[in-house]
Amino acid sequence: MGYESKVQVIQRGNKNRQFYVMCPAPLAEALELEKGERIEWVVIDRCTLEIRRLEAQRRAGRRGRDA
């Protein structure tokens, strides 16, 4: 099942633009995302974007303690 999102843009002045992509709550929950978690966006090609956790090893150690 896929989740659709829209890209939002905020324009500040003539040059500064910020793009926002919202992550739907069911997807964030399935990925066990947490507030403040750091991720990295990797462009595979024009149609494929990969998201990687920057602290994956530390997070894996916590998983066993939460259960």
PAPALUM-418661 format. One record per residue (C-alpha): residue in one letter; x negated, y, z negated. Coordinates in nm, 4 decimals, decimal comma. Layout:
(r 'A'; (X; Y; Z)),
...
This chain:
(r 'M'; (0,0000; 0,0000; 0,0000)),
(r 'G'; (-0,1322; 0,3450; 0,0862)),
(r 'Y'; (-0,0782; 0,6805; -0,0805)),
(r 'E'; (-0,0435; 0,9962; 0,1249)),
(r 'S'; (-0,1950; 1,3282; 0,0171)),
(r 'K'; (-0,2212; 1,6727; 0,1742)),
(r 'V'; (-0,5389; 1,8768; 0,1913)),
(r 'Q'; (-0,5029; 2,2166; 0,0265)),
(r 'V'; (-0,7288; 2,5143; 0,0974)),
(r 'I'; (-0,7895; 2,8202; -0,1164)),
(r 'Q'; (-0,9489; 3,1133; 0,0682)),
(r 'R'; (-1,1481; 3,3621; -0,1391)),
(r 'G'; (-1,2604; 3,6601; 0,0658)),
(r 'N'; (-1,3741; 3,6033; 0,4229)),
(r 'K'; (-1,6246; 3,3226; 0,3680)),
(r 'N'; (-1,5510; 3,1221; 0,0566)),
(r 'R'; (-1,3039; 2,8381; 0,1055)),
(r 'Q'; (-1,2381; 2,5508; -0,1296)),
(r 'F'; (-1,0668; 2,2333; -0,0137)),
(r 'Y'; (-0,8673; 2,0200; -0,2563)),
(r 'V'; (-0,7446; 1,6634; -0,2134)),
(r 'M'; (-0,5122; 1,5335; -0,4831)),
(r 'C'; (-0,5396; 1,1756; -0,6045)),
(r 'P'; (-0,1938; 1,0264; -0,6692)),
(r 'A'; (-0,1477; 0,9029; -1,0267)),
(r 'P'; (-0,0891; 0,5338; -0,9333)),
(r 'L'; (-0,4162; 0,5307; -0,7385)),
(r 'A'; (-0,6085; 0,7032; -1,0205)),
(r 'E'; (-0,4695; 0,4506; -1,2677)),
(r 'A'; (-0,5610; 0,1567; -1,0438)),
(r 'L'; (-0,9172; 0,2920; -1,0193)),
(r 'E'; (-0,9224; 0,3637; -1,3948)),
(r 'L'; (-1,0343; 0,7222; -1,3305)),
(r 'E'; (-1,0915; 0,9408; -1,6338)),
(r 'K'; (-1,0819; 1,3161; -1,6840)),
(r 'G'; (-1,4225; 1,4701; -1,6137)),
(r 'E'; (-1,5574; 1,1598; -1,4433)),
(r 'R'; (-1,8204; 1,2368; -1,1793)),
(r 'I'; (-1,7771; 1,0960; -0,8287)),
(r 'E'; (-1,9653; 1,1291; -0,5003)),
(r 'W'; (-1,7985; 1,1693; -0,1607)),
(r 'V'; (-1,9748; 0,9839; 0,1243)),
(r 'V'; (-1,8784; 1,0404; 0,4883)),
(r 'I'; (-1,8976; 0,7109; 0,6764)),
(r 'D'; (-1,7483; 0,8535; 0,9980)),
(r 'R'; (-1,4786; 1,1077; 1,0929)),
(r 'C'; (-1,2034; 0,8709; 0,9801)),
(r 'T'; (-1,3659; 0,7063; 0,6789)),
(r 'L'; (-1,4501; 0,8695; 0,3473)),
(r 'E'; (-1,5929; 0,6657; 0,0611)),
(r 'I'; (-1,5797; 0,7661; -0,3036)),
(r 'R'; (-1,8478; 0,6346; -0,5397)),
(r 'R'; (-1,8712; 0,6606; -0,9148)),
(r 'L'; (-2,1972; 0,8246; -1,0221)),
(r 'E'; (-2,1998; 0,6534; -1,3612)),
(r 'A'; (-2,0816; 0,3064; -1,2569)),
(r 'Q'; (-2,3330; 0,1122; -1,4675)),
(r 'R'; (-2,2490; 0,2947; -1,7902)),
(r 'R'; (-1,8768; 0,2541; -1,7222)),
(r 'A'; (-1,9106; -0,1228; -1,6632)),
(r 'G'; (-2,0579; -0,1594; -2,0120)),
(r 'R'; (-1,7570; 0,0130; -2,1709)),
(r 'R'; (-1,4975; -0,2024; -1,9971)),
(r 'G'; (-1,5662; -0,5075; -2,2149)),
(r 'R'; (-1,5273; -0,3072; -2,5359)),
(r 'D'; (-1,1888; -0,1624; -2,4367)),
(r 'A'; (-1,0257; -0,5004; -2,3835)),
